[in-house]
Amino acid sequence: MNQGRFLFITLLLFQTHCFGAVFNHLARSPEGLLMGDAFTAVADDAYTLFYNPAAMGRHRGITIAPINPSLESPDVLNKKIGFSGFDFGIDDRFDNWPNDAAGISDRILGFPIYAKLSAAPAIKVQHFGLSLFAISKTNMVLENYVHPSLEVDYRLDRGFIMGYAFNLGRGKTTGANRNGIMNSLGVSIKSVNRQGLEGRYNLFGTNLLNIVGNSDNYKEIRKNLGYSKGSGFGFDLGYEFNMMAGGTTTTFGTSFLDVGDTKYGLDEGTEPIPDQDSSLNFGFAFSQKLASLIEYTLAADYHNAISDADFASKLHFGARLKVPFFRFMAGWNGGYTSFGLSTELLFARLTIGFYGIELGQQFKQREGKRMIITLNLLEVSFDKI
């Protein structure tokens, strides 16, 4: 065995928990993720309440977003962007895919497999917002070349969140030319039903074989693997400061999500259900409308201020450009780049993009590359009521 292969196997043998560094937010805006998740002081889509309830203070009229399914998966593309143009292709790991089990295992060994399907239909009426949500998320990774084991983190969250913002000290904040200073205080409450399982399973161990062999149906299998289900309530607080001058808006925002951690009572199963951890976030955004047809936004966030993660991993920067029928997003998500675009026609908007996320324990230790596709249908807004 050569030294390189020996080192590779040794690293796999002593690899720690693969998903321990990932902060599991309840929900994220697809457009926000493509802006580096620098969305605390932007939060102007259907996911407002998942970032900062105080951002509802900027909303006017009625907005209805009834259908917005989103799909996320590992990014298996090689993307080269230069002055000569764009070059997209399948990553070498997934090119010429093998047919035998040993070859497939070798390709996916140590590769984080991620799948997420979600929807969050929302309605906003002036400064009040309500969103239903259903979010299925699965992380898996096959580890250890010598004794293969599969690490699984699966959860399904369903429920609703509603919030309201109180505005203090406003100038002229209606119409095309908004002027003045506005402070907003926001609060939201949420009800969540959470189910799932988390664990590491030895593929050739007797424990897994006994579970499968002694279970009569899939429900018994998942229960014996550690499946649990429970429900809980949580609440969020937010503050926002806006300076408005014509088509220019400068925003400073902060949000304290899941105050005191959102805890779940156990309705089914024996394993405790992971809490939804508190998150203290700060954000800044500068947006400007040009000639009523072009709008750009620059944003910066500092996330999870009360966690012990590396400082740089908490930094997020993003930019968005809106032109007729298109939106372009780009950002820096705690060390990794993100970019994407949206195209819209009538009552449909399709968003496609790519972003990176930290999977390791330290800054830029291990990147999880992900792709996201979102379709918004029948979203309508009425500026005045």
SEKENU-323018 format. One record per residue (C-alpha): chain; residue in one letter; x, y, z; residue number from 1. Coordinates in nm, 2 decimals. Layout:
// residues N
+-------+------+--------+--------+--------+------+
| chain | resn |     c1 |     c2 |     c3 | resi |
+-------+------+--------+--------+--------+------+
|     A |    A |      X |      Y |      Z |  NUM |
...
+-------+------+--------+--------+--------+------+
//
This chain:
// residues 385
+-------+------+--------+--------+--------+------+
| chain | resn |     c1 |     c2 |     c3 | resi |
+-------+------+--------+--------+--------+------+
|     A |    M |   0.00 |   0.00 |   0.00 |    1 |
|     A |    N |   0.15 |   0.33 |  -0.10 |    2 |
|     A |    Q |   0.18 |   0.63 |   0.14 |    3 |
|     A |    G |  -0.09 |   0.83 |  -0.03 |    4 |
|     A |    R |  -0.35 |   0.55 |  -0.01 |    5 |
|     A |    F |  -0.25 |   0.48 |   0.36 |    6 |
|     A |    L |  -0.30 |   0.85 |   0.45 |    7 |
|     A |    F |  -0.64 |   0.86 |   0.27 |    8 |
|     A |    I |  -0.77 |   0.56 |   0.47 |    9 |
|     A |    T |  -0.63 |   0.69 |   0.79 |   10 |
|     A |    L |  -0.82 |   1.02 |   0.75 |   11 |
|     A |    L |  -1.14 |   0.83 |   0.68 |   12 |
|     A |    L |  -1.09 |   0.62 |   0.99 |   13 |
|     A |    F |  -1.05 |   0.92 |   1.22 |   14 |
|     A |    Q |  -1.30 |   1.15 |   1.05 |   15 |
|     A |    T |  -1.53 |   1.33 |   1.29 |   16 |
|     A |    H |  -1.90 |   1.40 |   1.26 |   17 |
|     A |    C |  -1.96 |   1.53 |   0.91 |   18 |
|     A |    F |  -2.25 |   1.76 |   0.97 |   19 |
|     A |    G |  -2.16 |   1.90 |   1.31 |   20 |
|     A |    A |  -2.05 |   2.24 |   1.18 |   21 |
|     A |    V |  -2.36 |   2.30 |   0.97 |   22 |
|     A |    F |  -2.61 |   2.54 |   1.14 |   23 |
|     A |    N |  -2.96 |   2.40 |   1.07 |   24 |
|     A |    H |  -3.18 |   2.70 |   1.00 |   25 |
|     A |    L |  -3.55 |   2.63 |   0.99 |   26 |
|     A |    A |  -3.58 |   2.78 |   0.64 |   27 |
|     A |    R |  -3.37 |   2.98 |   0.39 |   28 |
|     A |    S |  -3.47 |   3.20 |   0.10 |   29 |
|     A |    P |  -3.34 |   3.06 |  -0.23 |   30 |
|     A |    E |  -3.27 |   3.41 |  -0.35 |   31 |
|     A |    G |  -3.10 |   3.49 |  -0.02 |   32 |
|     A |    L |  -2.87 |   3.18 |  -0.05 |   33 |
|     A |    L |  -2.76 |   3.29 |  -0.39 |   34 |
|     A |    M |  -2.67 |   3.63 |  -0.23 |   35 |
|     A |    G |  -2.43 |   3.46 |   0.01 |   36 |
|     A |    D |  -2.72 |   3.44 |   0.26 |   37 |
|     A |    A |  -2.67 |   3.81 |   0.34 |   38 |
|     A |    F |  -3.04 |   3.86 |   0.37 |   39 |
|     A |    T |  -3.12 |   3.98 |   0.72 |   40 |
|     A |    A |  -3.16 |   4.34 |   0.61 |   41 |
|     A |    V |  -3.31 |   4.25 |   0.27 |   42 |
|     A |    A |  -3.57 |   3.99 |   0.34 |   43 |
|     A |    D |  -3.82 |   4.11 |   0.08 |   44 |
|     A |    D |  -3.95 |   3.78 |  -0.06 |   45 |
|     A |    A |  -4.18 |   3.50 |   0.08 |   46 |
|     A |    Y |  -3.92 |   3.41 |   0.34 |   47 |
|     A |    T |  -3.92 |   3.74 |   0.53 |   48 |
|     A |    L |  -4.02 |   3.60 |   0.86 |   49 |
|     A |    F |  -3.75 |   3.34 |   0.86 |   50 |
|     A |    Y |  -3.49 |   3.62 |   0.86 |   51 |
|     A |    N |  -3.63 |   3.92 |   1.04 |   52 |
|     A |    P |  -3.99 |   3.99 |   1.14 |   53 |
|     A |    A |  -3.90 |   4.36 |   1.16 |   54 |
|     A |    A |  -3.86 |   4.36 |   0.78 |   55 |
|     A |    M |  -4.24 |   4.34 |   0.76 |   56 |
|     A |    G |  -4.23 |   4.72 |   0.85 |   57 |
|     A |    R |  -4.12 |   4.79 |   0.49 |   58 |
|     A |    H |  -4.40 |   4.60 |   0.33 |   59 |
|     A |    R |  -4.69 |   4.78 |   0.17 |   60 |
|     A |    G |  -5.02 |   4.65 |   0.04 |   61 |
|     A |    I |  -5.08 |   4.28 |  -0.02 |   62 |
|     A |    T |  -4.84 |   4.01 |  -0.15 |   63 |
|     A |    I |  -4.95 |   3.65 |  -0.21 |   64 |
|     A |    A |  -4.70 |   3.38 |  -0.29 |   65 |
|     A |    P |  -4.90 |   3.06 |  -0.31 |   66 |
|     A |    I |  -4.67 |   2.82 |  -0.49 |   67 |
|     A |    N |  -4.29 |   2.83 |  -0.45 |   68 |
|     A |    P |  -4.14 |   2.47 |  -0.45 |   69 |
|     A |    S |  -3.77 |   2.46 |  -0.41 |   70 |
|     A |    L |  -3.53 |   2.17 |  -0.48 |   71 |
|     A |    E |  -3.17 |   2.15 |  -0.37 |   72 |
|     A |    S |  -2.91 |   1.88 |  -0.45 |   73 |
|     A |    P |  -2.53 |   1.84 |  -0.46 |   74 |
|     A |    D |  -2.36 |   2.05 |  -0.73 |   75 |
|     A |    V |  -2.20 |   1.79 |  -0.97 |   76 |
|     A |    L |  -2.10 |   2.04 |  -1.23 |   77 |
|     A |    N |  -1.76 |   2.19 |  -1.31 |   78 |
|     A |    K |  -1.81 |   2.56 |  -1.39 |   79 |
|     A |    K |  -1.55 |   2.78 |  -1.55 |   80 |
|     A |    I |  -1.63 |   3.14 |  -1.60 |   81 |
|     A |    G |  -1.38 |   3.37 |  -1.79 |   82 |
|     A |    F |  -1.35 |   3.63 |  -2.05 |   83 |
|     A |    S |  -1.38 |   3.36 |  -2.32 |   84 |
|     A |    G |  -1.73 |   3.26 |  -2.19 |   85 |
|     A |    F |  -1.89 |   2.99 |  -1.98 |   86 |
|     A |    D |  -1.79 |   2.63 |  -1.97 |   87 |
|     A |    F |  -2.01 |   2.38 |  -1.79 |   88 |
|     A |    G |  -1.95 |   2.00 |  -1.76 |   89 |
|     A |    I |  -2.00 |   1.71 |  -1.53 |   90 |
|     A |    D |  -1.75 |   1.67 |  -1.24 |   91 |
|     A |    D |  -1.49 |   1.40 |  -1.30 |   92 |
|     A |    R |  -1.62 |   1.21 |  -1.00 |   93 |
|     A |    F |  -1.96 |   1.16 |  -1.17 |   94 |
|     A |    D |  -1.84 |   1.13 |  -1.53 |   95 |
|     A |    N |  -1.85 |   0.78 |  -1.68 |   96 |
|     A |    W |  -2.04 |   0.64 |  -1.39 |   97 |
|     A |    P |  -1.95 |   0.28 |  -1.30 |   98 |
|     A |    N |  -2.20 |  -0.01 |  -1.30 |   99 |
|     A |    D |  -2.06 |  -0.22 |  -1.02 |  100 |
|     A |    A |  -2.12 |  -0.17 |  -0.64 |  101 |
|     A |    A |  -1.75 |  -0.14 |  -0.56 |  102 |
|     A |    G |  -1.70 |   0.13 |  -0.83 |  103 |
|     A |    I |  -2.00 |   0.33 |  -0.71 |  104 |
|     A |    S |  -1.89 |   0.31 |  -0.35 |  105 |
|     A |    D |  -1.54 |   0.44 |  -0.44 |  106 |
|     A |    R |  -1.69 |   0.74 |  -0.62 |  107 |
|     A |    I |  -1.93 |   0.85 |  -0.34 |  108 |
|     A |    L |  -1.69 |   0.76 |  -0.05 |  109 |
|     A |    G |  -1.66 |   1.08 |   0.16 |  110 |
|     A |    F |  -1.88 |   1.28 |  -0.08 |  111 |
|     A |    P |  -2.17 |   1.46 |   0.11 |  112 |
|     A |    I |  -2.50 |   1.37 |  -0.05 |  113 |
|     A |    Y |  -2.76 |   1.64 |   0.02 |  114 |
|     A |    A |  -3.13 |   1.65 |  -0.08 |  115 |
|     A |    K |  -3.38 |   1.92 |   0.01 |  116 |
|     A |    L |  -3.74 |   1.97 |  -0.10 |  117 |
|     A |    S |  -3.93 |   2.26 |   0.04 |  118 |
|     A |    A |  -4.22 |   2.50 |   0.00 |  119 |
|     A |    A |  -4.32 |   2.80 |   0.20 |  120 |
|     A |    P |  -4.64 |   2.97 |   0.06 |  121 |
|     A |    A |  -4.69 |   3.31 |   0.22 |  122 |
|     A |    I |  -4.93 |   3.60 |   0.24 |  123 |
|     A |    K |  -4.84 |   3.95 |   0.36 |  124 |
|     A |    V |  -5.10 |   4.22 |   0.44 |  125 |
|     A |    Q |  -4.93 |   4.55 |   0.53 |  126 |
|     A |    H |  -4.71 |   4.47 |   0.82 |  127 |
|     A |    F |  -4.85 |   4.13 |   0.90 |  128 |
|     A |    G |  -4.71 |   3.81 |   0.75 |  129 |
|     A |    L |  -4.81 |   3.44 |   0.76 |  130 |
|     A |    S |  -4.62 |   3.15 |   0.60 |  131 |
|     A |    L |  -4.69 |   2.78 |   0.60 |  132 |
|     A |    F |  -4.39 |   2.56 |   0.54 |  133 |
|     A |    A |  -4.29 |   2.20 |   0.47 |  134 |
|     A |    I |  -3.92 |   2.12 |   0.45 |  135 |
|     A |    S |  -3.77 |   1.78 |   0.39 |  136 |
|     A |    K |  -3.39 |   1.77 |   0.43 |  137 |
|     A |    T |  -3.15 |   1.48 |   0.41 |  138 |
|     A |    N |  -2.77 |   1.47 |   0.46 |  139 |
|     A |    M |  -2.58 |   1.14 |   0.39 |  140 |
|     A |    V |  -2.22 |   1.05 |   0.36 |  141 |
|     A |    L |  -2.05 |   0.71 |   0.32 |  142 |
|     A |    E |  -1.73 |   0.69 |   0.53 |  143 |
|     A |    N |  -1.44 |   0.46 |   0.61 |  144 |
|     A |    Y |  -1.28 |   0.27 |   0.33 |  145 |
|     A |    V |  -1.21 |  -0.03 |   0.55 |  146 |
|     A |    H |  -1.53 |  -0.06 |   0.75 |  147 |
|     A |    P |  -1.80 |   0.13 |   0.56 |  148 |
|     A |    S |  -2.05 |   0.32 |   0.76 |  149 |
|     A |    L |  -2.33 |   0.55 |   0.65 |  150 |
|     A |    E |  -2.40 |   0.87 |   0.84 |  151 |
|     A |    V |  -2.75 |   1.00 |   0.80 |  152 |
|     A |    D |  -2.92 |   1.32 |   0.92 |  153 |
|     A |    Y |  -3.28 |   1.34 |   0.80 |  154 |
|     A |    R |  -3.55 |   1.58 |   0.92 |  155 |
|     A |    L |  -3.90 |   1.69 |   0.81 |  156 |
|     A |    D |  -4.03 |   2.02 |   0.94 |  157 |
|     A |    R |  -4.39 |   2.13 |   0.89 |  158 |
|     A |    G |  -4.59 |   2.41 |   1.05 |  159 |
|     A |    F |  -4.65 |   2.78 |   1.02 |  160 |
|     A |    I |  -4.49 |   3.11 |   1.12 |  161 |
|     A |    M |  -4.67 |   3.45 |   1.16 |  162 |
|     A |    G |  -4.54 |   3.79 |   1.26 |  163 |
|     A |    Y |  -4.60 |   4.16 |   1.28 |  164 |
|     A |    A |  -4.39 |   4.47 |   1.27 |  165 |
|     A |    F |  -4.46 |   4.80 |   1.45 |  166 |
|     A |    N |  -4.32 |   5.11 |   1.29 |  167 |
|     A |    L |  -4.19 |   5.40 |   1.49 |  168 |
|     A |    G |  -4.11 |   5.75 |   1.35 |  169 |
|     A |    R |  -4.18 |   5.74 |   0.97 |  170 |
|     A |    G |  -4.14 |   6.00 |   0.70 |  171 |
|     A |    K |  -4.32 |   5.96 |   0.37 |  172 |
|     A |    T |  -4.30 |   5.59 |   0.32 |  173 |
|     A |    T |  -4.56 |   5.54 |   0.05 |  174 |
|     A |    G |  -4.55 |   5.58 |  -0.33 |  175 |
|     A |    A |  -4.25 |   5.58 |  -0.56 |  176 |
|     A |    N |  -4.05 |   5.84 |  -0.37 |  177 |
|     A |    R |  -4.01 |   5.73 |  -0.01 |  178 |
|     A |    N |  -3.84 |   5.97 |   0.23 |  179 |
|     A |    G |  -3.76 |   5.97 |   0.59 |  180 |
|     A |    I |  -3.63 |   5.75 |   0.88 |  181 |
|     A |    M |  -3.82 |   5.45 |   1.01 |  182 |
|     A |    N |  -3.76 |   5.22 |   1.30 |  183 |
|     A |    S |  -3.94 |   4.89 |   1.31 |  184 |
|     A |    L |  -3.98 |   4.63 |   1.59 |  185 |
|     A |    G |  -4.10 |   4.29 |   1.48 |  186 |
|     A |    V |  -4.21 |   3.97 |   1.66 |  187 |
|     A |    S |  -4.31 |   3.63 |   1.52 |  188 |
|     A |    I |  -4.43 |   3.31 |   1.66 |  189 |
|     A |    K |  -4.40 |   2.96 |   1.50 |  190 |
|     A |    S |  -4.55 |   2.62 |   1.54 |  191 |
|     A |    V |  -4.33 |   2.33 |   1.42 |  192 |
|     A |    N |  -4.38 |   1.96 |   1.38 |  193 |
|     A |    R |  -4.04 |   1.80 |   1.35 |  194 |
|     A |    Q |  -3.96 |   1.44 |   1.27 |  195 |
|     A |    G |  -3.65 |   1.25 |   1.15 |  196 |
|     A |    L |  -3.35 |   1.05 |   1.25 |  197 |
|     A |    E |  -2.98 |   1.10 |   1.29 |  198 |
|     A |    G |  -2.71 |   0.84 |   1.33 |  199 |
|     A |    R |  -2.41 |   0.65 |   1.20 |  200 |
|     A |    Y |  -2.48 |   0.30 |   1.08 |  201 |
|     A |    N |  -2.22 |   0.03 |   1.01 |  202 |
|     A |    L |  -2.32 |  -0.12 |   0.68 |  203 |
|     A |    F |  -2.18 |  -0.47 |   0.75 |  204 |
|     A |    G |  -2.24 |  -0.47 |   1.13 |  205 |
|     A |    T |  -2.48 |  -0.71 |   1.30 |  206 |
|     A |    N |  -2.68 |  -0.42 |   1.45 |  207 |
|     A |    L |  -2.81 |  -0.29 |   1.12 |  208 |
|     A |    L |  -2.88 |  -0.65 |   0.99 |  209 |
|     A |    N |  -3.07 |  -0.73 |   1.31 |  210 |
|     A |    I |  -3.28 |  -0.42 |   1.28 |  211 |
|     A |    V |  -3.38 |  -0.50 |   0.92 |  212 |
|     A |    G |  -3.43 |  -0.87 |   0.98 |  213 |
|     A |    N |  -3.65 |  -0.82 |   1.29 |  214 |
|     A |    S |  -3.87 |  -0.55 |   1.16 |  215 |
|     A |    D |  -4.20 |  -0.63 |   0.99 |  216 |
|     A |    N |  -4.24 |  -0.30 |   0.79 |  217 |
|     A |    Y |  -4.06 |   0.02 |   0.71 |  218 |
|     A |    K |  -4.21 |   0.20 |   1.01 |  219 |
|     A |    E |  -4.05 |  -0.04 |   1.25 |  220 |
|     A |    I |  -3.72 |  -0.01 |   1.07 |  221 |
|     A |    R |  -3.71 |   0.36 |   1.10 |  222 |
|     A |    K |  -3.82 |   0.35 |   1.46 |  223 |
|     A |    N |  -3.54 |   0.11 |   1.55 |  224 |
|     A |    L |  -3.29 |   0.33 |   1.36 |  225 |
|     A |    G |  -3.38 |   0.62 |   1.59 |  226 |
|     A |    Y |  -3.68 |   0.79 |   1.42 |  227 |
|     A |    S |  -3.87 |   1.03 |   1.64 |  228 |
|     A |    K |  -4.14 |   1.29 |   1.60 |  229 |
|     A |    G |  -4.24 |   1.59 |   1.81 |  230 |
|     A |    S |  -4.38 |   1.94 |   1.81 |  231 |
|     A |    G |  -4.30 |   2.27 |   1.97 |  232 |
|     A |    F |  -4.35 |   2.65 |   1.96 |  233 |
|     A |    G |  -4.09 |   2.92 |   1.93 |  234 |
|     A |    F |  -4.07 |   3.30 |   1.87 |  235 |
|     A |    D |  -3.84 |   3.55 |   1.71 |  236 |
|     A |    L |  -3.76 |   3.92 |   1.77 |  237 |
|     A |    G |  -3.63 |   4.17 |   1.52 |  238 |
|     A |    Y |  -3.53 |   4.54 |   1.48 |  239 |
|     A |    E |  -3.47 |   4.74 |   1.17 |  240 |
|     A |    F |  -3.36 |   5.10 |   1.10 |  241 |
|     A |    N |  -3.43 |   5.24 |   0.75 |  242 |
|     A |    M |  -3.32 |   5.56 |   0.59 |  243 |
|     A |    M |  -3.51 |   5.64 |   0.27 |  244 |
|     A |    A |  -3.44 |   5.91 |   0.02 |  245 |
|     A |    G |  -3.63 |   5.88 |  -0.31 |  246 |
|     A |    G |  -3.52 |   5.55 |  -0.47 |  247 |
|     A |    T |  -3.24 |   5.49 |  -0.22 |  248 |
|     A |    T |  -3.28 |   5.29 |   0.09 |  249 |
|     A |    T |  -3.02 |   5.21 |   0.36 |  250 |
|     A |    T |  -3.11 |   4.94 |   0.61 |  251 |
|     A |    F |  -2.96 |   4.81 |   0.93 |  252 |
|     A |    G |  -3.13 |   4.51 |   1.09 |  253 |
|     A |    T |  -3.08 |   4.26 |   1.36 |  254 |
|     A |    S |  -3.28 |   3.95 |   1.45 |  255 |
|     A |    F |  -3.28 |   3.71 |   1.74 |  256 |
|     A |    L |  -3.44 |   3.39 |   1.60 |  257 |
|     A |    D |  -3.57 |   3.10 |   1.81 |  258 |
|     A |    V |  -3.52 |   3.30 |   2.14 |  259 |
|     A |    G |  -3.41 |   3.06 |   2.41 |  260 |
|     A |    D |  -3.40 |   2.77 |   2.15 |  261 |
|     A |    T |  -3.71 |   2.62 |   2.02 |  262 |
|     A |    K |  -3.76 |   2.28 |   2.20 |  263 |
|     A |    Y |  -3.97 |   1.99 |   2.09 |  264 |
|     A |    G |  -4.18 |   1.75 |   2.30 |  265 |
|     A |    L |  -4.16 |   1.39 |   2.20 |  266 |
|     A |    D |  -4.48 |   1.25 |   2.04 |  267 |
|     A |    E |  -4.33 |   0.93 |   1.89 |  268 |
|     A |    G |  -4.01 |   0.74 |   1.92 |  269 |
|     A |    T |  -3.74 |   0.73 |   2.19 |  270 |
|     A |    E |  -3.46 |   0.95 |   2.07 |  271 |
|     A |    P |  -3.47 |   1.32 |   2.17 |  272 |
|     A |    I |  -3.55 |   1.56 |   1.89 |  273 |
|     A |    P |  -3.28 |   1.82 |   1.82 |  274 |
|     A |    D |  -3.37 |   2.18 |   1.93 |  275 |
|     A |    Q |  -3.38 |   2.46 |   1.69 |  276 |
|     A |    D |  -3.09 |   2.67 |   1.82 |  277 |
|     A |    S |  -3.10 |   3.04 |   1.88 |  278 |
|     A |    S |  -2.94 |   3.26 |   1.62 |  279 |
|     A |    L |  -2.84 |   3.63 |   1.67 |  280 |
|     A |    N |  -2.79 |   3.80 |   1.33 |  281 |
|     A |    F |  -2.69 |   4.15 |   1.21 |  282 |
|     A |    G |  -2.74 |   4.28 |   0.86 |  283 |
|     A |    F |  -2.68 |   4.59 |   0.64 |  284 |
|     A |    A |  -2.83 |   4.66 |   0.30 |  285 |
|     A |    F |  -2.81 |   4.94 |   0.05 |  286 |
|     A |    S |  -3.05 |   4.94 |  -0.25 |  287 |
|     A |    Q |  -3.11 |   5.19 |  -0.52 |  288 |
|     A |    K |  -3.35 |   5.22 |  -0.81 |  289 |
|     A |    L |  -3.23 |   5.37 |  -1.13 |  290 |
|     A |    A |  -3.46 |   5.50 |  -1.40 |  291 |
|     A |    S |  -3.75 |   5.29 |  -1.25 |  292 |
|     A |    L |  -3.63 |   4.99 |  -1.45 |  293 |
|     A |    I |  -3.31 |   4.89 |  -1.28 |  294 |
|     A |    E |  -3.25 |   4.82 |  -0.91 |  295 |
|     A |    Y |  -2.94 |   4.69 |  -0.73 |  296 |
|     A |    T |  -2.88 |   4.58 |  -0.38 |  297 |
|     A |    L |  -2.56 |   4.54 |  -0.18 |  298 |
|     A |    A |  -2.58 |   4.35 |   0.15 |  299 |
|     A |    A |  -2.36 |   4.22 |   0.44 |  300 |
|     A |    D |  -2.45 |   4.00 |   0.73 |  301 |
|     A |    Y |  -2.29 |   3.87 |   1.05 |  302 |
|     A |    H |  -2.47 |   3.54 |   1.15 |  303 |
|     A |    N |  -2.49 |   3.33 |   1.46 |  304 |
|     A |    A |  -2.31 |   3.59 |   1.67 |  305 |
|     A |    I |  -2.35 |   3.39 |   1.99 |  306 |
|     A |    S |  -2.20 |   3.07 |   1.85 |  307 |
|     A |    D |  -1.84 |   2.97 |   1.88 |  308 |
|     A |    A |  -1.78 |   2.93 |   1.50 |  309 |
|     A |    D |  -1.49 |   3.10 |   1.34 |  310 |
|     A |    F |  -1.54 |   3.47 |   1.28 |  311 |
|     A |    A |  -1.49 |   3.46 |   0.91 |  312 |
|     A |    S |  -1.74 |   3.18 |   0.87 |  313 |
|     A |    K |  -2.01 |   3.41 |   1.01 |  314 |
|     A |    L |  -1.95 |   3.68 |   0.75 |  315 |
|     A |    H |  -2.18 |   3.69 |   0.45 |  316 |
|     A |    F |  -2.18 |   3.93 |   0.15 |  317 |
|     A |    G |  -2.42 |   3.96 |  -0.14 |  318 |
|     A |    A |  -2.54 |   4.16 |  -0.44 |  319 |
|     A |    R |  -2.85 |   4.15 |  -0.65 |  320 |
|     A |    L |  -2.93 |   4.33 |  -0.98 |  321 |
|     A |    K |  -3.29 |   4.35 |  -1.10 |  322 |
|     A |    V |  -3.36 |   4.44 |  -1.47 |  323 |
|     A |    P |  -3.68 |   4.38 |  -1.67 |  324 |
|     A |    F |  -3.75 |   4.00 |  -1.67 |  325 |
|     A |    F |  -3.42 |   3.90 |  -1.50 |  326 |
|     A |    R |  -3.25 |   3.90 |  -1.16 |  327 |
|     A |    F |  -2.88 |   3.83 |  -1.11 |  328 |
|     A |    M |  -2.75 |   3.73 |  -0.77 |  329 |
|     A |    A |  -2.40 |   3.67 |  -0.64 |  330 |
|     A |    G |  -2.24 |   3.64 |  -0.29 |  331 |
|     A |    W |  -1.98 |   3.51 |  -0.05 |  332 |
|     A |    N |  -2.12 |   3.26 |   0.21 |  333 |
|     A |    G |  -1.88 |   3.23 |   0.50 |  334 |
|     A |    G |  -1.59 |   3.15 |   0.27 |  335 |
|     A |    Y |  -1.76 |   3.01 |  -0.04 |  336 |
|     A |    T |  -1.90 |   3.18 |  -0.35 |  337 |
|     A |    S |  -2.26 |   3.17 |  -0.47 |  338 |
|     A |    F |  -2.43 |   3.29 |  -0.78 |  339 |
|     A |    G |  -2.75 |   3.25 |  -0.98 |  340 |
|     A |    L |  -3.02 |   3.41 |  -1.19 |  341 |
|     A |    S |  -3.40 |   3.44 |  -1.21 |  342 |
|     A |    T |  -3.61 |   3.48 |  -1.52 |  343 |
|     A |    E |  -3.97 |   3.59 |  -1.49 |  344 |
|     A |    L |  -4.26 |   3.61 |  -1.72 |  345 |
|     A |    L |  -4.62 |   3.71 |  -1.62 |  346 |
|     A |    F |  -4.69 |   3.51 |  -1.30 |  347 |
|     A |    A |  -4.39 |   3.27 |  -1.31 |  348 |
|     A |    R |  -4.04 |   3.31 |  -1.20 |  349 |
|     A |    L |  -3.77 |   3.04 |  -1.23 |  350 |
|     A |    T |  -3.45 |   3.07 |  -1.02 |  351 |
|     A |    I |  -3.14 |   2.85 |  -1.07 |  352 |
|     A |    G |  -2.81 |   2.89 |  -0.89 |  353 |
|     A |    F |  -2.52 |   2.74 |  -0.70 |  354 |
|     A |    Y |  -2.38 |   2.80 |  -0.36 |  355 |
|     A |    G |  -2.12 |   2.66 |  -0.11 |  356 |
|     A |    I |  -2.15 |   2.59 |   0.26 |  357 |
|     A |    E |  -1.91 |   2.49 |   0.53 |  358 |
|     A |    L |  -1.92 |   2.13 |   0.64 |  359 |
|     A |    G |  -1.60 |   2.12 |   0.84 |  360 |
|     A |    Q |  -1.52 |   2.24 |   1.19 |  361 |
|     A |    Q |  -1.31 |   2.53 |   1.09 |  362 |
|     A |    F |  -1.32 |   2.81 |   0.83 |  363 |
|     A |    K |  -1.29 |   2.68 |   0.47 |  364 |
|     A |    Q |  -1.21 |   2.33 |   0.59 |  365 |
|     A |    R |  -1.46 |   2.14 |   0.38 |  366 |
|     A |    E |  -1.70 |   2.28 |   0.13 |  367 |
|     A |    G |  -2.04 |   2.14 |   0.05 |  368 |
|     A |    K |  -2.13 |   2.24 |  -0.31 |  369 |
|     A |    R |  -2.50 |   2.27 |  -0.37 |  370 |
|     A |    M |  -2.74 |   2.35 |  -0.66 |  371 |
|     A |    I |  -3.08 |   2.50 |  -0.61 |  372 |
|     A |    I |  -3.39 |   2.53 |  -0.84 |  373 |
|     A |    T |  -3.70 |   2.73 |  -0.74 |  374 |
|     A |    L |  -4.02 |   2.80 |  -0.92 |  375 |
|     A |    N |  -4.26 |   3.07 |  -0.81 |  376 |
|     A |    L |  -4.60 |   3.06 |  -0.96 |  377 |
|     A |    L |  -4.89 |   3.31 |  -0.93 |  378 |
|     A |    E |  -4.71 |   3.55 |  -0.70 |  379 |
|     A |    V |  -4.90 |   3.88 |  -0.70 |  380 |
|     A |    S |  -4.86 |   4.21 |  -0.52 |  381 |
|     A |    F |  -5.09 |   4.50 |  -0.47 |  382 |
|     A |    D |  -4.91 |   4.82 |  -0.35 |  383 |
|     A |    K |  -5.21 |   4.98 |  -0.18 |  384 |
|     A |    I |  -5.51 |   4.85 |   0.01 |  385 |
+-------+------+--------+--------+--------+------+
//
